[in-house]
Amino acid sequence: MNSPLFLKSIIALGLTLTLSACQPKPLTEQEQRTVTQLTTNMKTQCVGRYLIDLPADVDIYGHAKLNDVDVKIEPMSQQAFLDGMHKRDAELKAMKHIHGYQFLFGDNEYHPMNSSTEQMRKKGIWHFIHLDDEYSGDMGRTLEAYKWNKGYRIKLETKTWDYTRSIVKDKPRAKEMGNRVPSRLGDMMSLLHDFRGLSNGEIPKEPGVCLTGGFIKSEASDEEEVSMSFYLRDKRDVSFDLETNSNIREKTTLLQRGSQIEKAVKTRDGHTIRKGKIDLPGLTSAEEWLLTGITNSKVMGHRFALEANSIVGSAQTPLLILDMDNGAFPQDVPRDEIIKASLTEGEAVALWDAVSRTIRVRPGAMDAMPLPTVSATEHRLPLGTVVCSGQTCRQGGYYHTHWNGETYRKLLCPDRPAPTLNLMEPVPYRWLPGLVNRMLLKHERLPMALASHQVDWVLTSYFL
């Protein structure tokens, strides 16, 4: 079976290649000048939890998904942000479901962080909770949340459900599904709380994830997907794509999938320029494969691929993929203007070598989150204070909760939503009798799924 990581690279370029390697020719004088112009004064870019040096004059596009929440950041003035929020508010209020179900929900149904919508908006945070669309059932929910900071707007969006307000709420399955809106809304508010815009050239020093123009402070997790594309402004067919994903662990490395490459690249002319293992500090099993062939723009071009951490992907060692294209023109470029790739093979390889060897883990990116400092004279809430999942925690400290006879302890930080209790739990088969399910449970044969529970957290001790 073809690896999705490899097929993504091959399909994007549309190459079919023979796999005979050849030695690169020395650069001509003109090629050397071109490479020098591209690699002089390169700029460090922060992507996810990694750094990479790239030519300074690039257009950047990006996307991220953190904890199953889609994240998008755009440069925007504060006035444009407010205008957009009022427009979105009006759009959602005007939408009607074909069966008359309530479409937009507010404070009467949900209270994020125990605050009203008006209070949240005074703090610069806007959120909307609505049905998925005008045609589907009444249990699906789309959550949107927005914040503006330092010239950037962050938009968060995710989908979840609430069966407690559905017309089928009394059915057994609906009672099992319950209401996930508060817990998911709490997750989104945590992301917004820890978001800030980045000034030009700023490289964060604390643990967290770099996005296009912004940064979210957080400990490393196994639910992080970040991708950024960098397009050379004066050579629009030349681009770099860097992706990181902490939730993928392949069984094979790039080079070990060579037989798949041989099968997948047979229909267009080309060859392998170079392939092999490379040494990148802090990354495991870094490998590259440099290909040349006919691109989707119908010119001879290149796709170079680098993969690292593919077989050890985790929160601390996210999978990293770097691709470079040369000769892949954007669709808005007229066909008669596409004559050849902007870079020769020698220039492309030299640029690749200058960029790819700069990949490294950002210092501090994987560190644990520091504990907040607490003054000895600071007023503290009494021990035994209770905070519910999704409500703002007013007192930092160690909390505990009970669930199914077990006690769970967690460190909560002040001014952040209290988390849900997330546990892997057995899921009974709906079509089997209860007796059979109990027997399967006893022998640990039921499938497991992650379940989120809203709980009361009780303050048991302080930080200091």
C-alpha positions as CSV (number, residue, x, y, z in Angstrom):
1,M,0.0,0.0,0.0
2,N,1.4,3.4,-0.9
3,S,2.3,5.7,1.9
4,P,0.1,8.8,2.0
5,L,3.2,10.9,2.8
6,F,4.9,9.8,-0.4
7,L,1.9,10.0,-2.6
8,K,1.2,13.5,-1.5
9,S,4.7,14.5,-2.7
10,I,4.4,12.7,-6.0
11,I,0.9,13.7,-6.9
12,A,1.6,17.4,-6.1
13,L,4.4,17.5,-8.7
14,G,3.0,14.8,-11.1
15,L,6.4,13.3,-11.8
16,T,7.3,9.9,-13.3
17,L,11.0,9.3,-13.1
18,T,13.7,6.7,-13.7
19,L,15.8,6.2,-10.6
20,S,19.3,6.4,-12.0
21,A,21.3,8.8,-9.9
22,C,23.9,11.2,-11.4
23,Q,26.5,13.5,-10.1
24,P,25.7,17.3,-10.2
25,K,27.7,19.5,-12.5
26,P,29.7,22.4,-11.1
27,L,27.7,25.7,-11.0
28,T,28.3,28.1,-13.8
29,E,29.2,31.7,-13.0
30,Q,25.6,32.8,-13.6
31,E,24.2,30.0,-11.5
32,Q,26.5,30.9,-8.7
33,R,25.4,34.5,-8.8
34,T,21.7,33.4,-8.7
35,V,22.3,31.2,-5.7
36,T,24.3,33.9,-3.9
37,Q,21.4,36.4,-4.4
38,L,18.9,33.9,-3.0
39,T,20.9,32.7,0.0
40,T,22.4,36.1,1.1
41,N,20.6,37.5,4.1
42,M,18.2,34.6,4.6
43,K,15.6,35.0,7.3
44,T,14.8,32.6,10.1
45,Q,11.1,31.4,10.1
46,C,9.4,29.7,13.0
47,V,7.1,26.8,11.9
48,G,5.3,24.8,14.6
49,R,8.2,24.0,17.1
50,Y,10.9,24.2,14.5
51,L,13.1,26.9,12.9
52,I,14.3,27.1,9.2
53,D,16.2,29.7,7.3
54,L,14.7,30.8,3.9
55,P,15.2,33.5,1.3
56,A,13.8,36.8,2.8
57,D,11.5,37.8,0.0
58,V,8.7,35.3,0.3
59,D,4.9,35.2,0.6
60,I,3.8,33.0,3.4
61,Y,0.6,30.9,3.8
62,G,-0.3,28.6,6.6
63,H,-2.8,26.4,8.4
64,A,-2.8,24.5,11.6
65,K,-5.0,22.1,13.6
66,L,-4.4,21.9,17.3
67,N,-6.4,19.5,19.5
68,D,-8.8,19.0,16.6
69,V,-9.4,22.8,16.3
70,D,-8.7,24.5,13.0
71,V,-6.6,27.5,13.4
72,K,-6.2,30.4,10.9
73,I,-4.3,33.6,11.4
74,E,-4.5,36.7,9.2
75,P,-2.9,40.1,9.3
76,M,-5.7,42.6,10.0
77,S,-6.3,46.0,11.5
78,Q,-8.3,46.2,14.7
79,Q,-11.1,48.1,13.0
80,A,-11.3,45.5,10.2
81,F,-11.5,42.8,12.9
82,L,-14.4,44.5,14.6
83,D,-16.2,45.2,11.3
84,G,-15.8,41.5,10.4
85,M,-17.2,40.4,13.7
86,H,-20.3,42.5,13.5
87,K,-20.8,41.2,9.9
88,R,-20.4,37.6,11.0
89,D,-22.9,38.2,13.9
90,A,-25.5,39.6,11.5
91,E,-25.0,36.7,9.0
92,L,-25.5,34.0,11.7
93,K,-28.5,35.8,13.2
94,A,-30.2,35.8,9.7
95,M,-29.7,32.1,9.0
96,K,-32.8,29.8,9.4
97,H,-33.0,26.1,9.6
98,I,-35.4,24.5,7.1
99,H,-37.2,22.6,10.0
100,G,-37.3,25.7,12.3
101,Y,-34.6,24.5,14.7
102,Q,-32.9,27.2,16.7
103,F,-29.8,28.1,14.6
104,L,-27.7,30.4,16.7
105,F,-27.1,29.9,20.4
106,G,-26.1,32.3,23.2
107,D,-25.8,32.9,26.9
108,N,-29.1,31.2,27.6
109,E,-27.6,27.9,26.4
110,Y,-23.9,28.1,27.0
111,H,-21.6,30.2,29.2
112,P,-17.9,30.0,28.2
113,M,-15.5,30.5,31.1
114,N,-18.6,31.5,33.2
115,S,-18.8,34.8,31.4
116,S,-21.5,36.5,29.3
117,T,-21.0,37.2,25.6
118,E,-20.9,40.9,26.3
119,Q,-18.2,40.4,28.9
120,M,-16.2,38.3,26.5
121,R,-16.4,40.9,23.7
122,K,-15.3,43.6,26.0
123,K,-12.1,41.5,26.5
124,G,-11.7,41.3,22.7
125,I,-12.9,37.7,22.4
126,W,-15.8,36.9,20.1
127,H,-17.4,33.5,19.8
128,F,-20.4,31.9,18.0
129,I,-22.1,28.6,18.5
130,H,-24.5,27.5,15.8
131,L,-25.9,24.5,14.0
132,D,-23.6,23.0,11.3
133,D,-25.9,24.2,8.5
134,E,-29.5,24.9,7.5
135,Y,-30.3,21.4,6.5
136,S,-28.7,18.9,8.9
137,G,-30.1,17.6,12.3
138,D,-30.3,19.7,15.5
139,M,-27.5,18.1,17.4
140,G,-24.4,19.2,15.5
141,R,-22.7,22.3,16.6
142,T,-20.0,24.5,14.9
143,L,-18.0,26.6,17.3
144,E,-16.1,29.7,16.1
145,A,-13.9,31.9,18.3
146,Y,-11.9,35.0,17.3
147,K,-9.3,37.3,18.9
148,W,-7.2,40.2,17.6
149,N,-3.7,40.9,18.9
150,K,-0.8,43.0,17.5
151,G,-2.2,43.3,14.0
152,Y,-3.3,39.7,13.6
153,R,-6.7,38.0,13.8
154,I,-6.9,34.4,15.0
155,K,-9.9,32.3,14.0
156,L,-10.6,29.0,15.7
157,E,-13.3,26.6,14.4
158,T,-14.3,23.1,15.4
159,K,-17.3,20.8,15.2
160,T,-18.9,18.9,18.0
161,W,-22.4,18.0,19.3
162,D,-25.1,18.6,21.9
163,Y,-27.7,15.9,22.2
164,T,-29.2,17.3,25.4
165,R,-31.2,19.9,23.4
166,S,-32.0,17.7,20.5
167,I,-35.5,16.3,19.6
168,V,-34.0,12.9,20.1
169,K,-32.5,13.7,23.5
170,D,-34.5,10.9,25.3
171,K,-33.2,8.1,23.2
172,P,-30.5,5.9,24.8
173,R,-27.8,6.7,22.2
174,A,-28.4,10.5,22.7
175,K,-28.0,10.1,26.4
176,E,-24.7,8.4,25.8
177,M,-23.4,11.1,23.5
178,G,-24.4,14.0,25.9
179,N,-23.1,17.5,25.4
180,R,-19.5,18.2,24.3
181,V,-20.0,22.0,23.7
182,P,-18.7,23.2,27.1
183,S,-15.5,21.1,27.0
184,R,-14.7,22.0,23.4
185,L,-15.4,25.6,24.0
186,G,-13.1,25.5,27.0
187,D,-10.3,24.1,24.8
188,M,-10.8,26.9,22.3
189,M,-10.8,29.6,25.0
190,S,-7.5,28.2,26.3
191,L,-6.0,28.5,22.8
192,L,-7.2,32.1,22.6
193,H,-5.9,32.9,26.0
194,D,-2.4,31.8,25.1
195,F,-2.3,33.4,21.6
196,R,-0.4,36.5,20.7
197,G,0.6,38.1,17.4
198,L,4.3,38.0,16.5
199,S,6.2,41.1,15.4
200,N,8.3,40.8,12.2
201,G,11.3,38.6,12.8
202,E,10.3,37.7,16.4
203,I,11.2,34.2,17.5
204,P,9.5,33.1,20.7
205,K,11.6,31.6,23.5
206,E,9.0,29.8,25.6
207,P,7.3,26.5,24.8
208,G,4.6,26.7,22.2
209,V,3.6,26.6,18.5
210,C,4.5,29.1,15.8
211,L,1.8,29.8,13.3
212,T,1.7,32.3,10.3
213,G,2.1,35.6,12.1
214,G,1.3,34.3,15.5
215,F,2.2,32.1,18.5
216,I,0.2,29.9,20.9
217,K,2.0,29.2,24.2
218,S,1.6,25.5,25.1
219,E,3.3,22.4,26.1
220,A,4.0,19.9,23.4
221,S,1.0,17.6,22.6
222,D,0.3,14.7,20.3
223,E,-2.5,16.7,18.6
224,E,-0.5,19.3,16.6
225,E,-0.6,19.8,12.8
226,V,1.1,22.8,11.4
227,S,1.9,23.6,7.7
228,M,3.4,26.7,6.1
229,S,4.2,27.4,2.4
230,F,6.8,29.9,1.3
231,Y,6.7,31.2,-2.3
232,L,9.5,33.2,-3.8
233,R,8.0,36.5,-4.9
234,D,10.2,37.0,-8.0
235,K,10.1,33.2,-8.9
236,R,6.5,32.2,-8.3
237,D,7.1,28.6,-9.4
238,V,9.7,28.1,-6.6
239,S,8.3,27.2,-3.2
240,F,9.0,25.4,0.1
241,D,6.4,23.6,2.1
242,L,7.1,22.7,5.7
243,E,4.7,20.5,7.7
244,T,4.9,19.1,11.2
245,N,2.6,16.6,12.7
246,S,2.8,15.1,16.2
247,N,0.1,12.5,15.5
248,I,1.7,10.5,12.7
249,R,4.1,7.6,13.2
250,E,5.1,5.8,10.0
251,K,6.2,2.2,9.8
252,T,8.9,3.1,7.3
253,T,11.2,6.0,6.5
254,L,11.3,7.8,3.1
255,L,14.2,5.7,1.7
256,Q,12.5,2.5,2.9
257,R,9.6,3.4,0.7
258,G,11.8,3.3,-2.4
259,S,9.9,0.4,-4.0
260,Q,6.7,2.5,-3.8
261,I,8.5,5.4,-5.5
262,E,9.6,3.1,-8.3
263,K,6.1,1.9,-8.9
264,A,4.5,5.4,-8.6
265,V,6.9,7.3,-11.0
266,K,6.7,5.6,-14.4
267,T,4.8,7.8,-16.8
268,R,6.9,11.0,-17.3
269,D,10.5,11.5,-18.1
270,G,13.0,12.2,-15.3
271,H,15.5,10.8,-12.8
272,T,16.7,10.8,-9.3
273,I,19.3,13.5,-8.7
274,R,20.3,12.4,-5.2
275,K,18.9,10.4,-2.3
276,G,20.2,9.4,1.1
277,K,20.4,10.0,4.9
278,I,21.4,13.4,6.2
279,D,22.3,14.7,9.7
280,L,20.1,17.3,11.3
281,P,20.6,18.1,14.9
282,G,17.7,17.0,17.2
283,L,15.9,15.1,14.4
284,T,15.8,11.3,13.9
285,S,16.2,9.4,10.6
286,A,16.4,12.5,8.5
287,E,16.4,11.5,4.8
288,E,16.0,13.2,1.5
289,W,15.1,12.3,-2.1
290,L,15.7,14.8,-4.9
291,L,13.8,14.2,-8.2
292,T,13.6,15.9,-11.5
293,G,10.8,15.4,-14.1
294,I,7.9,17.0,-15.9
295,T,5.8,19.0,-13.5
296,N,2.0,19.7,-13.6
297,S,2.9,23.0,-15.4
298,K,4.2,20.8,-18.3
299,V,7.8,22.0,-17.9
300,M,10.9,20.1,-16.7
301,G,11.3,20.9,-13.0
302,H,12.1,19.5,-9.6
303,R,10.6,18.2,-6.4
304,F,12.9,17.7,-3.5
305,A,11.6,16.0,-0.3
306,L,13.0,15.6,3.2
307,E,11.5,13.6,6.0
308,A,12.5,13.3,9.6
309,N,11.1,11.7,12.8
310,S,8.8,9.6,10.5
311,I,9.1,6.4,12.6
312,V,9.3,8.1,16.0
313,G,6.6,10.7,15.6
314,S,5.3,12.0,19.0
315,A,4.6,15.2,20.9
316,Q,8.4,15.6,21.6
317,T,9.5,14.4,18.2
318,P,6.9,15.6,15.6
319,L,7.1,14.2,12.1
320,L,8.7,16.8,9.8
321,I,8.3,17.0,6.1
322,L,10.0,19.6,3.9
323,D,9.2,19.8,0.1
324,M,10.7,22.2,-2.5
325,D,9.1,22.7,-5.9
326,N,10.8,24.3,-8.9
327,G,8.7,24.6,-12.1
328,A,5.3,24.3,-10.4
329,F,3.5,27.6,-11.4
330,P,0.4,28.9,-9.7
331,Q,-2.8,28.5,-11.6
332,D,-3.2,32.2,-12.2
333,V,-0.1,32.3,-14.4
334,P,-1.2,32.4,-18.1
335,R,-0.1,29.3,-20.0
336,D,1.8,31.3,-22.7
337,E,4.0,32.8,-19.9
338,I,5.1,29.3,-18.7
339,I,8.3,28.6,-20.6
340,K,10.6,26.9,-18.2
341,A,11.4,26.5,-14.5
342,S,12.9,29.6,-12.9
343,L,15.9,27.7,-11.5
344,T,18.4,25.3,-13.3
345,E,19.0,22.0,-11.7
346,G,22.3,23.2,-10.2
347,E,20.6,26.3,-8.7
348,A,17.7,24.3,-7.3
349,V,20.0,21.8,-5.6
350,A,22.2,24.5,-4.2
351,L,19.2,26.4,-2.8
352,W,17.8,23.2,-1.3
353,D,21.1,22.5,0.4
354,A,21.3,26.0,1.8
355,V,17.7,25.9,3.2
356,S,17.2,22.2,4.3
357,R,20.3,22.0,6.4
358,T,19.1,24.9,8.6
359,I,16.1,23.0,10.1
360,R,16.4,22.7,13.8
361,V,14.2,22.5,16.9
362,R,13.5,25.9,18.3
363,P,15.2,26.4,21.7
364,G,12.6,26.2,24.4
365,A,9.9,24.9,22.1
366,M,9.6,21.5,23.9
367,D,10.1,22.7,27.4
368,A,7.5,22.2,30.1
369,M,5.3,25.2,30.8
370,P,6.8,27.2,33.7
371,L,4.7,27.6,36.8
372,P,3.4,31.1,37.5
373,T,5.2,33.0,40.3
374,V,3.1,33.6,43.4
375,S,3.7,36.3,45.9
376,A,3.8,35.2,49.5
377,T,1.4,38.0,50.4
378,E,-1.0,37.3,47.5
379,H,-4.6,36.8,48.4
380,R,-5.5,33.2,48.0
381,L,-8.9,31.5,47.6
382,P,-9.4,28.9,50.4
383,L,-8.6,25.3,50.0
384,G,-11.7,23.4,49.0
385,T,-12.6,25.9,46.3
386,V,-14.5,24.2,43.5
387,V,-14.2,25.1,39.8
388,C,-16.2,23.2,37.1
389,S,-14.8,22.2,33.7
390,G,-15.0,25.1,31.3
391,Q,-15.2,27.7,34.1
392,T,-12.2,30.1,34.6
393,C,-9.9,29.0,37.3
394,R,-9.3,31.9,39.7
395,Q,-6.7,30.2,41.9
396,G,-3.7,28.4,40.7
397,G,-2.8,25.2,42.5
398,Y,-3.2,21.5,42.6
399,Y,-6.8,20.2,42.3
400,H,-8.4,16.8,42.5
401,T,-11.6,15.2,41.2
402,H,-13.3,11.8,41.6
403,W,-14.6,9.7,38.8
404,N,-15.8,6.1,39.0
405,G,-14.1,5.5,42.3
406,E,-10.8,6.9,41.1
407,T,-9.1,10.1,42.2
408,Y,-7.4,12.3,39.6
409,R,-5.0,15.2,40.4
410,K,-4.1,18.1,38.1
411,L,-2.2,21.3,38.2
412,L,-4.4,24.2,37.2
413,C,-3.1,27.7,36.2
414,P,-5.0,30.8,37.1
415,D,-7.2,32.7,34.5
416,R,-7.5,29.6,32.3
417,P,-10.6,27.4,31.8
418,A,-10.6,24.3,34.0
419,P,-10.2,21.2,31.8
420,T,-12.4,18.3,31.3
421,L,-11.4,14.9,32.5
422,N,-10.3,12.9,29.4
423,L,-10.1,9.1,29.8
424,M,-9.9,6.1,27.6
425,E,-13.0,4.1,28.3
426,P,-14.6,0.9,26.9
427,V,-17.4,1.4,24.4
428,P,-20.2,-1.3,24.5
429,Y,-21.6,-2.7,21.3
430,R,-25.0,-1.2,20.8
431,W,-26.4,-4.3,19.0
432,L,-25.3,-6.8,21.7
433,P,-27.2,-7.6,24.9
434,G,-26.0,-6.1,28.1
435,L,-24.9,-9.5,29.4
436,V,-22.6,-10.0,26.5
437,N,-21.1,-6.6,26.7
438,R,-20.4,-7.1,30.4
439,M,-18.6,-10.4,29.6
440,L,-16.5,-8.6,27.0
441,L,-15.8,-5.9,29.4
442,K,-14.6,-8.4,32.0
443,H,-12.2,-9.9,29.5
444,E,-11.1,-6.5,28.3
445,R,-12.4,-7.2,24.7
446,L,-14.5,-4.0,24.2
447,P,-13.1,-1.3,22.0
448,M,-11.7,1.8,23.7
449,A,-12.5,5.5,22.9
450,L,-11.5,8.8,24.4
451,A,-14.2,10.3,26.5
452,S,-14.4,13.8,27.9
453,H,-16.2,14.4,31.2
454,Q,-17.2,17.7,32.8
455,V,-16.2,17.4,36.5
456,D,-15.8,19.5,39.6
457,W,-12.2,20.2,40.5
458,V,-11.4,20.8,44.2
459,L,-8.4,22.9,45.3
460,T,-6.2,20.8,47.6
461,S,-2.9,22.8,47.7
462,Y,-1.2,25.9,46.4
463,F,1.8,26.2,44.1
464,L,4.0,27.4,46.9
